[in-house]
Amino acid sequence: MTSPEIQHLLEGQRAFYNSGATIDIKFRIAQLRKLYAAVTKYQDEINNALREDLGKCHYEGFMCESGLVLTEISYMIRHTPKFAKRKTVATPLAQFPSHSYRQPVPRGCTLIMSPWNYPFLLTLEPLADAIAAGNTAIIKPSAYSPATSRIVEKIVGECFSPEYVAVVMGGRAENTALLDQKFDFVFFTGSQAVGREVLRHCAEHLTPAVLELGGKSPCIVDATANIPLAAKRIVFGKYLNCGQTCVAPDYILCDKSVRDAFVSAVIDQVRVQYGDDPLANSNYGKIVNEKHFERLCSLIDNDKVVLGGKSDRAACRIAPTVMDGVTWDDAVMDEEIFGPIMPILTYDDFDAMIDSLKEKDKPLALYLFSSDKRHIRRVTTELSYGGGCINDVVIHLATSEMGFGGVGESGMGSYHGRDGFDAFSHYKSIVDKKTWLDLPMRYQPYKSKLYETLLKLVLR
C-alpha cells in the first residue's frame, strides 16, 4: 500500500468513527460475535498458517494462539456492557449539589502493529480490546509471518468493512507510511529497537501509545525449589515456540547448591518432552527465518553446551540447547535470546543476587521457584518487572483477569481484559452541576467572613 492509499484509508475510518457508529454497545458486541465466529470457522486454516510460518503443531497453535484469542473475545462479549458504563464517584462537599462520574469513551482511530512470534494471538487479541472499547482499527501484521498475516487479512475482510477495521500488508515502507499518519492511539508489540522508532513517530503527533516489548527475563531457582517440577515447567516455557516467546525464561539463575540436580533434571525433561532427537519431532517448531537462525547459532558456545546444540540449517531448526557454567561475559548474555538456548548461571548469595538484578534493565517477566517466603517477598516487592510467576513460567499472560505489559525498558501500558478495554479508552471526568441551587461563596467579591469560614470548613 502506498502512503496516499494509507492516508485515504485512515480518512475513511475517521469519517466512519465520527459518524458515531462504533459508540453503540450493541454494535460492538455484534462485531465481537462476528470475529469469534470467523476465528472458529477458520481454525484449520489458522493452524496451517502457523505451521507454515513457525512450524507450530495444531495443538500448540490452538493452545497458545487461536484458543487464547477466543477466550479474550468471549470475555469482552460478556463484560463490555459493564466496562462501558459510566462510574459514579464521590463529589466533594464544595461542589454541592452535583453528580460526578467517569465516562469511558473510545480513543478513536487506532493502529495495531503486531509481531511474528505469535502472529495470530498478538494481532487479534488487541483488536478484540479495540473493538470492545468502540474504536476503528488499522492492523499491520508482520511481514515475517506471511501465511498467518494472510489468514488475518481474510478474517478481517470477511467480518468488517475497511472503514471500520482494515489490514495493511507489507514491510518497512508500509510501517513508516502508517507511523507518519496521525492516529488517535498506537498499540505496538515487538522489539525494543523498533519500539523506540514507534515512540519517536508517536511523539511527533503527541499520540498516546502502548508498547509491548521484551528483554532478558530471569528465572531464579533457589535452594528450596522443587527441582523436578521446576525443571519440567521451565523446559516447557523456555522451549515453547522454540523459545520465540517474549516472556520465555531468558536465562536461569540457580543456587549453586542445587545446580547439578537442576541441570540433570532439565536434561531429563528435554528428553521426556521432546524426545532423544528433538529435530525429528514434528511437534517441535522452527526459527522464523535464516537471519534469526544465524544469530542464534552465533550465541551457542559449544564448550558450555551440556545438551543440544544441533541444528538443521535447511529447515531453520535448532534443538533445545542447555549451556552450563555461563557468565555475564558470554555472548548469550548480551541480548535477549528469543530462541531455544537456556543459559544457566549460578549464585551463592540470594540477597546479593537480588541486589544485582536491581541494577539491570527491567524485564518483561521474572520467575522464581522457591518455597522460601522471605525470598518470594523480596522478589515480588523489591524487583521491578512487568509480571511473572512463583513456581511456574509464562502462564501469567493467559488470563483476561490480569493486565499484561512491561515496565521501563520492557514496555509501557498493559492490556488483556479490563486493562485492554482501558488501554483503548479515554476516561472523561465529568461533573454534572445541578441548577436548583447556586452557592455564592466562590464568586467575587471575596469579603464575607462567613464564606471564608465555610470555605475553610469544606477545603481541608
C-alpha positions in Angstrom: 0.0 0.0 0.0 1.3 3.4 -0.9 1.3 6.4 1.5 -1.6 8.1 -0.2 -3.6 4.9 -0.1 -3.0 4.6 3.6 -3.9 8.2 4.2 -7.2 7.6 2.2 -7.9 4.5 4.3 -7.4 6.4 7.6 -9.6 9.3 6.4 -12.3 6.8 5.6 -12.0 5.3 9.1 -12.1 8.7 10.7 -15.3 9.6 8.9 -16.8 6.3 10.0 -15.8 6.9 13.6 -17.1 10.5 13.6 -20.4 9.2 12.4 -20.9 7.7 15.9 -21.5 4.1 14.6 -19.0 2.5 16.9 -20.3 4.1 20.1 -23.4 1.8 20.4 -22.6 -1.1 22.8 -24.9 -3.5 20.8 -22.9 -2.7 17.7 -19.6 -3.5 19.5 -20.9 -6.8 20.8 -22.2 -7.8 17.3 -18.8 -7.2 15.8 -17.1 -9.2 18.5 -19.5 -12.1 17.9 -18.7 -12.0 14.1 -15.0 -12.1 14.9 -15.5 -15.0 17.3 -17.4 -17.0 14.6 -14.8 -16.3 12.0 -11.9 -17.5 14.2 -13.9 -20.7 14.9 -14.7 -21.1 11.2 -11.1 -20.8 10.0 -9.5 -22.8 12.8 -7.8 -25.3 10.4 -6.5 -22.6 8.1 -5.2 -20.7 11.1 -3.4 -23.8 12.4 -2.0 -24.5 8.9 -0.7 -20.9 8.6 1.1 -21.1 12.0 2.6 -24.4 10.9 3.9 -22.8 7.7 5.3 -19.7 9.4 6.7 -21.1 12.7 6.4 -24.9 12.5 3.8 -24.9 15.3 1.7 -28.1 15.6 -2.0 -27.7 15.7 -2.3 -28.4 19.4 0.2 -25.7 20.3 -1.4 -23.3 17.7 -4.7 -23.6 19.4 -3.4 -23.6 23.0 -1.1 -20.6 22.6 -2.8 -18.5 19.8 -6.3 -19.0 18.5 -7.7 -20.5 21.7 -6.5 -17.5 23.7 -8.0 -15.2 21.1 -11.4 -16.9 21.5 -11.0 -16.6 25.3 -10.4 -12.8 25.1 -13.2 -12.2 22.6 -15.7 -14.1 24.7 -14.5 -12.3 27.8 -15.1 -9.0 26.1 -18.6 -10.1 24.8 -19.6 -10.8 28.4 -18.0 -7.7 30.1 -18.1 -4.8 27.6 -21.6 -3.6 28.7 -20.3 -3.3 32.2 -16.9 -1.8 31.2 -18.6 0.8 29.0 -20.9 2.2 31.8 -20.1 5.4 33.4 -18.9 5.1 37.0 -20.2 7.5 39.7 -17.6 8.8 42.1 -17.9 10.8 45.3 -18.5 14.5 44.9 -16.7 17.0 47.3 -18.9 19.0 49.6 -17.5 22.2 47.9 -19.2 21.2 44.6 -22.6 20.5 46.1 -25.1 20.0 44.5 -23.7 17.9 41.7 -23.2 14.4 40.3 -19.6 13.4 39.4 -18.7 10.4 37.2 -16.1 8.9 34.9 -17.2 8.1 31.4 -15.1 5.8 29.2 -15.0 6.8 25.5 -13.1 5.3 22.6 -9.7 6.6 21.7 -10.8 6.9 18.1 -8.8 5.7 15.1 -6.2 3.2 16.3 -3.2 1.4 14.8 -2.3 -2.1 15.9 1.2 -3.3 14.9 1.9 -6.9 15.7 4.9 -9.2 15.7 5.8 -12.5 14.0 6.3 -14.8 17.0 2.7 -15.1 18.0 1.3 -13.6 14.8 -2.4 -14.5 15.3 -2.7 -14.0 19.1 -0.9 -10.7 19.2 -2.9 -9.3 16.3 -6.5 -10.3 17.1 -6.3 -10.1 20.9 -5.6 -6.3 20.9 -8.1 -6.0 18.1 -10.8 -7.5 20.3 -10.0 -4.9 23.0 -10.1 -2.1 20.5 -13.5 -3.2 19.2 -14.9 -3.6 22.7 -13.8 -0.1 23.5 -15.5 1.3 20.4 -12.6 2.2 18.1 -11.8 1.7 14.5 -8.5 -0.1 13.8 -5.9 -0.5 11.1 -3.9 -3.6 11.6 -0.3 -4.0 10.4 0.8 -7.7 10.8 4.5 -8.7 10.5 6.0 -9.4 7.1 8.0 -12.3 8.7 4.8 -14.4 9.2 3.1 -14.1 5.8 0.8 -17.1 5.9 -0.7 -16.0 9.2 -0.9 -12.4 8.0 -2.9 -13.6 5.0 -5.5 -15.5 7.2 -5.8 -12.5 9.5 -6.5 -10.4 6.4 -9.1 -12.9 5.2 -10.9 -13.0 8.6 -10.9 -9.2 9.0 -12.0 -8.7 5.4 -14.9 -11.1 5.9 -16.0 -9.6 9.2 -15.6 -5.9 8.7 -15.8 -3.1 6.2 -12.4 -1.4 5.7 -13.7 2.0 7.0 -14.1 0.1 10.4 -11.3 -2.4 10.5 -8.6 -2.9 7.8 -5.4 -4.8 7.3 -2.3 -3.2 5.7 0.1 -5.8 4.4 3.8 -5.1 3.6 7.1 -4.3 5.3 9.1 -1.4 6.5 7.8 1.0 3.9 4.2 0.4 5.0 5.3 0.7 8.7 6.8 4.1 8.0 3.8 5.3 6.0 1.5 4.2 8.8 3.5 5.9 11.5 3.7 9.1 9.5 -0.1 9.4 9.9 -1.8 10.9 12.9 -3.7 8.2 14.7 -5.5 8.6 18.0 -3.7 5.7 19.6 -1.0 3.2 18.6 -0.6 -0.3 20.0 2.7 -1.9 19.2 4.2 -5.3 20.1 7.7 -6.1 19.1 11.4 -5.4 19.8 12.8 -2.6 21.9 14.7 -1.3 18.9 11.6 -0.9 16.8 9.6 0.2 19.8 11.9 3.2 20.1 11.2 4.2 16.5 7.4 3.8 17.0 7.6 6.1 20.1 9.6 8.7 18.2 6.9 8.8 15.5 4.1 9.0 18.1 5.9 11.9 19.8 5.7 13.9 16.5 1.9 13.8 16.7 1.6 13.6 20.6 -0.1 10.2 20.0 -0.5 8.0 23.1 0.9 4.5 22.7 1.1 1.2 24.4 4.4 -0.6 23.8 4.7 -4.3 24.5 8.4 -5.0 24.2 10.7 -7.6 25.8 14.1 -8.1 27.4 16.1 -10.7 29.3 13.6 -12.3 31.7 15.4 -14.0 34.6 14.3 -17.3 36.1 15.5 -17.9 39.6 15.8 -21.4 41.2 16.7 -21.2 44.8 17.8 -24.0 47.2 14.3 -24.6 48.4 12.8 -25.2 45.0 11.1 -28.4 43.9 13.8 -29.2 41.4 12.0 -31.9 39.3 8.8 -29.8 39.0 10.9 -26.6 38.3 12.8 -28.3 35.5 9.6 -29.6 34.0 7.9 -26.2 33.9 10.9 -24.3 32.9 11.6 -26.6 29.9 8.0 -26.2 28.8 8.2 -22.3 29.0 11.7 -22.0 27.6 11.3 -24.1 24.5 7.7 -23.3 23.7 7.6 -21.9 20.2 11.3 -22.7 20.0 12.0 -20.0 22.6 10.5 -17.3 20.4 8.3 -16.0 23.3 8.6 -12.6 24.8 8.0 -13.9 28.3 10.1 -17.0 28.0 12.7 -17.5 30.8 15.7 -15.9 29.1 18.3 -17.3 31.5 18.4 -19.3 34.7 19.9 -18.1 38.0 20.4 -21.2 40.0 21.6 -21.6 43.6 25.0 -23.3 43.4 24.0 -25.9 45.9 21.2 -27.3 43.6 22.9 -26.6 40.3 23.9 -30.2 39.5 20.5 -31.6 40.4 18.8 -28.9 38.3 20.9 -29.4 35.2 20.3 -33.1 35.4 16.6 -32.6 35.8 16.5 -30.2 32.8 18.3 -32.7 30.6 15.8 -35.4 31.6 12.8 -33.1 30.9 14.0 -32.1 27.5 14.2 -35.8 26.6 10.8 -36.5 28.1 9.1 -33.6 26.4 10.9 -33.5 23.0 12.5 -37.0 22.7 16.0 -38.1 22.2 16.1 -36.3 18.8 14.0 -33.1 19.0 14.9 -32.2 15.4 12.9 -35.3 14.3 9.9 -34.3 16.5 7.2 -33.0 14.2 5.6 -31.1 17.1 8.7 -29.0 17.7 8.7 -25.8 15.7 11.3 -23.8 13.8 13.1 -20.5 13.8 11.2 -17.9 11.9 13.9 -17.1 9.3 17.5 -17.6 8.3 18.6 -14.2 9.8 17.4 -15.2 13.3 18.7 -18.7 12.8 22.2 -17.4 12.2 22.0 -15.0 15.1 21.0 -17.8 17.5 23.7 -20.1 16.3 26.3 -17.4 16.9 25.2 -17.3 20.6 25.9 -21.0 21.2 29.2 -21.7 22.9 29.9 -25.4 22.2 32.4 -25.6 25.1 29.5 -24.9 27.5 26.8 -27.0 25.9 25.6 -29.9 28.0 22.6 -30.7 25.9 21.6 -30.0 22.3 23.5 -27.5 20.1 22.5 -29.4 17.0 20.7 -27.6 14.1 19.2 -28.1 10.7 20.1 -25.1 8.6 17.8 -26.0 5.7 14.8 -26.2 7.9 15.8 -23.3 10.2 15.6 -25.6 13.3 17.8 -25.6 16.4 17.4 -28.3 19.0 16.7 -27.4 22.6 20.1 -26.4 23.9 21.3 -26.1 27.5 24.5 -24.2 28.4 26.0 -24.6 31.8 28.8 -22.5 33.5 27.6 -19.4 31.7 28.8 -16.0 33.0 27.7 -12.4 32.3 30.6 -12.1 29.9 29.3 -14.7 27.5 27.8 -13.5 24.2 24.5 -15.2 25.0 24.0 -12.8 27.9 24.5 -9.6 25.8 21.0 -9.6 24.2 17.5 -11.1 24.5 17.9 -14.7 23.3 14.5 -15.2 21.7 15.4 -18.8 20.8 15.8 -22.4 22.2 19.0 -21.7 24.2 19.0 -22.0 28.0 22.0 -20.4 29.7 22.4 -21.5 33.4 24.3 -19.1 35.7 24.8 -19.8 39.4 24.8 -17.7 42.6 25.8 -18.5 46.2 24.2 -15.5 47.9 20.5 -14.9 47.2 20.4 -11.4 48.6 23.4 -10.3 46.7 21.9 -11.8 43.5 18.7 -9.8 44.0 20.6 -6.6 44.6 22.5 -7.2 41.3 19.2 -7.6 39.4 18.1 -4.2 40.6 20.9 -2.7 38.6 19.9 -4.3 35.3 17.2 -3.3 32.8 13.7 -4.0 33.9 12.5 -7.3 32.3 9.1 -8.1 30.9 8.8 -11.1 33.1 10.6 -12.7 36.1 10.1 -16.1 37.6 11.0 -17.6 41.0 11.0 -21.2 42.0 11.1 -21.3 45.8 9.3 -22.3 48.9 11.1 -19.6 51.0 8.5 -16.9 51.9 11.2 -14.3 52.5 12.7 -14.9 49.1 9.2 -14.7 47.5 8.5 -11.5 49.3 11.8 -9.9 48.3 11.3 -10.8 44.6 7.7 -9.7 44.4 8.0 -6.4 46.3 11.6 -5.1 45.6 12.3 -6.0 42.0 10.7 -4.1 39.1 9.4 -6.2 36.2 6.3 -6.5 34.0 4.8 -9.6 35.6 5.6 -13.2 36.3 5.0 -16.3 38.3 6.0 -18.1 41.5 6.9 -21.7 40.8 5.8 -21.6 37.2 6.6 -19.7 34.0 4.7 -17.9 31.2 1.1 -18.7 32.4 0.5 -15.3 33.9 -0.3 -13.9 30.5 -3.0 -16.5 29.8 -5.8 -14.7 31.7 -8.1 -11.9 30.9 -8.5 -11.1 34.6 -5.0 -9.5 34.9 -3.3 -6.9 32.8 -0.2 -7.9 30.8 2.5 -5.4 30.0 6.1 -4.3 30.7 7.8 -1.6 32.7 10.7 0.6 31.9 12.7 -0.9 29.0 10.3 -3.8 28.6 7.4 -1.6 27.7 4.7 0.8 28.8 1.0 0.2 29.3 -0.9 -3.1 29.5 -3.8 -5.0 28.1 -5.9 -8.2 28.4 -9.5 -8.0 29.7 -10.4 -4.8 31.6 -6.9 -3.5 31.1 -7.3 -3.9 27.4 -10.6 -2.0 27.4 -9.0 0.7 29.4 -5.9 0.9 27.1 -8.1 1.6 24.1 -10.4 4.1 26.1 -10.1 7.6 27.5 -11.9 8.3 30.8 -13.6 11.6 30.9 -14.1 13.1 34.3 -17.4 14.9 34.3 -19.3 17.0 36.9 -23.0 17.4 36.3 -23.8 20.5 38.3 -27.4 21.0 39.4 -29.2 24.3 38.7 -31.7 24.4 41.6 -29.0 25.8 44.0 -26.0 28.0 43.4 -23.8 28.5 46.3 -22.4 32.1 46.2 -19.2 31.7 48.2 -17.0 31.1 45.1 -17.8 34.4 43.5 -16.2 37.7 43.9 -16.1 40.0 45.8 -14.4 37.8 48.5 -15.4 39.9 51.5 -17.7 37.7 53.6 -16.2 36.3 56.7 -18.9 33.7 56.8 -18.0 32.4 53.3 -14.3 32.3 54.3 -15.2 30.2 57.4 -17.4 27.9 55.2 -14.6 27.6 52.6 -12.1 26.5 55.3 -14.6 24.0 56.6 -15.0 22.2 53.3 -11.4 22.5 51.9 -9.4 20.6 54.4 
